[in-house]
Amino acid sequence: MKSVVAKVVHAFQLTDEYNAILFGWYFKGFELLRRHLVKHGPETNLEDLDFEAIDKEIEVDKAEQATQATATTGEDPLVPEKDGTNAPPA
């Protein structure tokens, strides 16, 4: 049974789907690391990271972003105005 499971796992690891999932995990990890370094500076000691504290910080940031999104006036800054620009009126 172990050899069958090992063969199935190995076959899955050779698929593009597995590579896409693995890439997604790495990409998300590097993006989280980049955000943490931007927020806390490059002097951060990566050997002593407290992952529980980072998880809590991420949740707080998500909550703040959600409240900021609901506090906007409903205008989407990514949607261009009719004339094709988002320039403020002069």
Backbone as CSV, one residue per row, in Angstrom:
resi,resn,N_x,N_y,N_z,CA_x,CA_y,CA_z,C_x,C_y,C_z
1,MET,0.824,-1.202,0.000,0.000,0.000,0.000,0.866,1.263,0.000
2,LYS,1.948,1.246,0.787,2.816,2.421,0.852,3.422,2.734,-0.506
3,SER,3.789,1.702,-1.253,4.406,1.946,-2.558,3.399,2.538,-3.541
4,VAL,2.128,2.137,-3.442,1.089,2.691,-4.310,0.882,4.163,-3.984
5,VAL,0.803,4.483,-2.705,0.629,5.872,-2.276,1.831,6.703,-2.716
6,ALA,3.020,6.164,-2.543,4.229,6.888,-2.938,4.239,7.146,-4.442
7,LYS,3.791,6.166,-5.232,3.744,6.342,-6.686,2.720,7.402,-7.080
8,VAL,1.567,7.397,-6.424,0.527,8.384,-6.723,1.006,9.786,-6.357
9,VAL,1.613,9.926,-5.193,2.130,11.230,-4.763,3.211,11.706,-5.727
10,HIS,4.106,10.816,-6.102,5.178,11.187,-7.035,4.604,11.599,-8.390
11,ALA,3.606,10.867,-8.874,2.977,11.209,-10.155,2.315,12.584,-10.082
12,PHE,1.653,12.880,-8.953,1.025,14.198,-8.793,2.070,15.302,-8.769
13,GLN,3.195,15.033,-8.119,4.242,16.044,-8.026,4.844,16.376,-9.384
14,LEU,4.675,15.519,-10.353,5.198,15.770,-11.693,4.218,16.535,-12.575
15,THR,3.016,16.785,-12.086,1.999,17.456,-12.898,2.156,18.969,-12.841
16,ASP,1.579,19.633,-13.834,1.587,21.098,-13.861,0.735,21.673,-12.736
17,GLU,-0.327,20.955,-12.356,-1.196,21.438,-11.277,-0.412,21.552,-9.976
18,TYR,0.388,20.539,-9.664,1.205,20.565,-8.452,2.179,21.735,-8.506
19,ASN,2.821,21.919,-9.655,3.779,23.020,-9.791,3.095,24.368,-9.620
20,ALA,1.875,24.501,-10.118,1.134,25.756,-9.966,0.788,26.007,-8.502
21,ILE,0.364,24.952,-7.804,0.033,25.087,-6.376,1.280,25.470,-5.590
22,LEU,2.370,24.773,-5.849,3.621,25.049,-5.147,4.102,26.470,-5.426
23,PHE,4.031,26.888,-6.691,4.415,28.253,-7.046,3.546,29.258,-6.304
24,GLY,2.238,28.993,-6.221,1.330,29.892,-5.509,1.719,30.052,-4.051
25,TRP,2.081,28.945,-3.420,2.499,29.010,-2.013,3.775,29.833,-1.865
26,TYR,4.766,29.576,-2.725,6.015,30.335,-2.654,5.767,31.815,-2.918
27,PHE,4.966,32.105,-3.935,4.687,33.495,-4.283,4.019,34.209,-3.119
28,LYS,3.016,33.563,-2.501,2.327,34.167,-1.364,3.300,34.386,-0.207
29,GLY,4.165,33.414,0.038,5.146,33.545,1.112,6.101,34.700,0.884
30,PHE,6.598,34.823,-0.333,7.511,35.930,-0.634,6.795,37.273,-0.587
31,GLU,5.536,37.300,-1.006,4.774,38.548,-0.936,4.559,38.960,0.521
32,LEU,4.238,38.001,1.384,4.084,38.306,2.812,5.402,38.787,3.407
33,LEU,6.498,38.136,3.033,7.812,38.561,3.525,8.131,39.973,3.047
34,ARG,7.845,40.271,1.782,8.107,41.609,1.239,7.314,42.665,2.002
35,ARG,6.015,42.386,2.234,5.185,43.351,2.973,5.711,43.566,4.385
36,HIS,6.129,42.471,5.039,6.644,42.575,6.402,7.917,43.425,6.423
37,LEU,8.800,43.206,5.453,10.044,43.977,5.412,9.795,45.436,5.071
38,VAL,8.818,45.705,4.208,8.482,47.095,3.883,7.941,47.796,5.118
39,LYS,7.104,47.100,5.863,6.465,47.706,7.032,7.442,47.883,8.192
40,HIS,8.329,46.908,8.400,9.184,46.921,9.586,10.648,47.222,9.291
41,GLY,10.996,47.389,8.039,12.359,47.756,7.688,13.264,46.556,7.485
42,PRO,14.345,46.786,6.750,15.266,45.690,6.437,16.101,45.223,7.629
43,GLU,16.040,45.938,8.743,16.804,45.530,9.922,16.139,44.379,10.660
44,THR,14.980,43.918,10.184,14.238,42.853,10.844,15.087,41.596,10.923
45,ASN,15.142,41.003,12.109,15.868,39.753,12.298,14.963,38.608,11.856
46,LEU,15.260,38.023,10.712,14.408,36.978,10.156,14.503,35.668,10.925
47,GLU,15.553,35.493,11.703,15.703,34.258,12.469,14.776,34.220,13.677
48,ASP,14.370,35.369,14.178,13.542,35.429,15.382,12.119,35.884,15.098
49,LEU,11.607,35.626,13.903,10.243,36.041,13.578,9.236,35.260,14.411
50,ASP,8.276,35.974,14.961,7.183,35.355,15.713,5.995,35.237,14.762
51,PHE,5.792,34.041,14.222,4.774,33.860,13.195,3.361,34.074,13.723
52,GLU,3.129,33.785,14.990,1.802,34.045,15.566,1.532,35.548,15.612
53,ALA,2.527,36.324,15.990,2.365,37.781,16.022,2.164,38.324,14.610
54,ILE,2.872,37.758,13.652,2.716,38.196,12.263,1.319,37.863,11.763
55,ASP,0.810,36.671,12.102,-0.555,36.297,11.708,-1.576,37.271,12.284
56,LYS,-1.408,37.639,13.557,-2.324,38.601,14.179,-2.233,39.960,13.483
57,GLU,-1.021,40.361,13.152,-0.811,41.639,12.469,-1.482,41.630,11.094
58,ILE,-1.394,40.509,10.392,-2.030,40.389,9.078,-3.539,40.505,9.216
59,GLU,-4.113,39.863,10.224,-5.561,39.940,10.443,-5.993,41.370,10.756
60,VAL,-5.204,42.084,11.568,-5.514,43.476,11.888,-5.447,44.329,10.626
61,ASP,-4.419,44.093,9.803,-4.290,44.848,8.552,-5.472,44.589,7.625
62,LYS,-5.907,43.333,7.543,-7.061,43.003,6.695,-8.313,43.708,7.196
63,ALA,-8.503,43.734,8.512,-9.673,44.397,9.086,-9.635,45.898,8.802
64,GLU,-8.455,46.502,8.928,-8.320,47.931,8.643,-8.606,48.227,7.177
65,GLN,-8.124,47.382,6.287,-8.376,47.578,4.860,-9.856,47.433,4.545
66,ALA,-10.527,46.505,5.220,-11.961,46.315,4.988,-12.748,47.530,5.458
67,THR,-12.380,48.097,6.609,-13.097,49.276,7.091,-12.814,50.482,6.208
68,GLN,-11.600,50.592,5.693,-11.282,51.688,4.778,-12.061,51.551,3.480
69,ALA,-12.234,50.332,3.021,-12.968,50.105,1.774,-14.438,50.468,1.936
70,THR,-15.021,50.187,3.101,-16.430,50.515,3.315,-16.618,51.993,3.621
71,ALA,-15.552,52.671,4.043,-15.658,54.088,4.389,-15.539,54.995,3.166
72,THR,-15.142,54.457,2.025,-15.010,55.292,0.831,-16.385,55.710,0.340
73,THR,-16.400,56.673,-0.528,-17.670,57.226,-1.013,-18.291,56.396,-2.116
74,GLY,-17.724,55.260,-2.407,-18.266,54.414,-3.455,-17.578,54.605,-4.786
75,GLU,-16.648,55.535,-4.861,-15.921,55.752,-6.098,-14.781,54.753,-6.178
76,ASP,-14.610,54.171,-7.345,-13.527,53.229,-7.567,-12.384,53.973,-8.242
77,PRO,-11.248,54.158,-7.553,-10.152,54.930,-8.139,-9.514,54.236,-9.339
78,LEU,-9.779,52.943,-9.528,-9.185,52.228,-10.647,-10.008,52.350,-11.921
79,VAL,-11.232,52.863,-11.816,-12.079,53.024,-12.992,-11.858,54.424,-13.538
80,PRO,-11.397,54.541,-14.795,-11.135,55.873,-15.342,-12.425,56.646,-15.578
81,GLU,-12.303,57.964,-15.544,-13.453,58.817,-15.818,-13.788,58.751,-17.298
82,LYS,-14.889,59.381,-17.696,-15.359,59.298,-19.078,-14.335,59.812,-20.081
83,ASP,-13.548,60.811,-19.696,-12.562,61.340,-20.639,-11.284,60.501,-20.663
84,GLY,-11.240,59.425,-19.878,-10.105,58.505,-19.905,-9.007,58.828,-18.922
85,THR,-9.200,59.844,-18.093,-8.176,60.188,-17.111,-8.794,60.171,-15.723
86,ASN,-7.945,60.087,-14.760,-8.383,60.205,-13.372,-7.830,61.479,-12.755
87,ALA,-7.515,62.431,-13.593,-6.944,63.683,-13.113,-8.006,64.480,-12.371
88,PRO,-7.631,65.057,-11.229,-8.591,65.891,-10.501,-8.880,67.163,-11.281
89,PRO,-10.055,67.736,-11.087,-10.375,68.975,-11.803,-9.430,70.089,-11.383
90,ALA,-9.087,70.954,-12.335,-8.134,72.039,-12.072,-8.794,73.206,-11.401
